[in-house]
Amino acid sequence: GQPLGILDGIPVAVKDNFNTAGIETTCASNMLKGYISPYNATVVQKLLDQGAVLLGKTNLDEFAMGSGSTDGVFGPVRNPWSYSRQYKEKNPSKSPSENEDSEWVITGGSSGGSAAAVSSFTCFAALGSDTGGSTRNPAAHCGVVGLKPTYGLISRHGLIPLVNSMDVPGILTRCVDDAAVVLGLLAGHDPKDSTTVQDTFKPFELPDSIDVRKLCIGIPKEYNVPGLSSEIQALWSKAAELFKDAGAEVIEVSLPHTPYSIVCYHVLCTAEVASNMARFDGLEYGHRADMKQSTESMYAATRREGFNDVVRGRILSGNYFLLKENYENYFVKAQKVRRLIANDFVKVFGSGVDILLTPTTLSDAAPYVEFIKEDNRTRSAQDDILTQAANMAGLPAISVPAALSKRGLPLGLQFIGRSFQEKQLLTVAKWFEKQVKFPVIQLEDMKSHDCSGFPHQKSVSSL
């Protein structure tokens, strides 16, 4: 009967790699099947303290390793846009069951379940995690806003780690204003997480009247990568023109070490994965194989049964890079390249650029049957190429839905800001959101085009 906070009664969803007291936390893996955490992750607790209603945990790639949300034990996540009028009108089925069985598209990953939940009006906000783009990638494919805050601004306590030096809790909402509200509730120092900043975070409201004339927008030429679809390129150019027409300065900039970033990311990611996955040994919690010959055989059987091929493959790669004879050549060299990548951003922002504008994904969402033709590692290398550099530099980045593709699927663009300058980043994102007027998803069971039942969505669509 007492109000708790500004999220009173607001439905939220949480990715299933955040610990939730009394509720199963599985990371979509057999290794943690049936595991119930004794405590809430800090970000989950903060949402509940503000009166949010947890509707459920959301699906993901196993241990958040992937870019399609197709590799968890619960099966793949289907993109709600597969069932939208916009998509079905552009892709008519040859038979009634065909669309159901083969034409649905992926959500992106690894926070695909959270993006799908927000996109389908199941909740107003959802938590994802972002290690190399895992919040922004599905946000772009599902037509929602995906924010990765500055590393250290939000507590990682209770987020089951993938890559400690890059993991950031991500926020998925249907409009930029909602992302700002949730960020204001989650950000700030946490004594349980030594990587959070000590400074007090002051929540902010985004202005309704935004002037971009004093801004300098950088367009990094290295982000025009092979494989970038012509649709995304055209949208990227159109967005740059929008800023130019509004009086902002738009310049081409260079981040020369970007071409090395995906290889560097792969080495650092797998090395930390190998370290983090070592805790799942069948002794203290989680799955334990019925193997009694020796401790070593129990370890091996537990990890073989508990982890899928993707996780085992990354553990194997990481341990290879960390071998004594390989450590200097791979891990240490990758750390040096990471510093060069971070310095590229420092130089660009030091030259007067306020915000970087880039694509989020190479194209719109792929049909599931096409996506699974390539292995997880290849797909991740392709799909993370535009997003993971922000994680290695620890910078805030946001994906904003910008247009529909020729197939009637969402396309997103990414804004990257200076460290701890979330207010400026979100203000620019809100201005852009107002200009593009991204359409509301028209799901088949919504009888009319009126979305008055969803006030947040209506506010976006009527701007």
Summary of the structure (lengths in Angstrom):
residues: 463
radius of gyration: 21.3
end to end distance: 35.1
largest distance: 72.4
contacts: 1697
relative contact order: 0.16
helix: 40%
strand: 15%
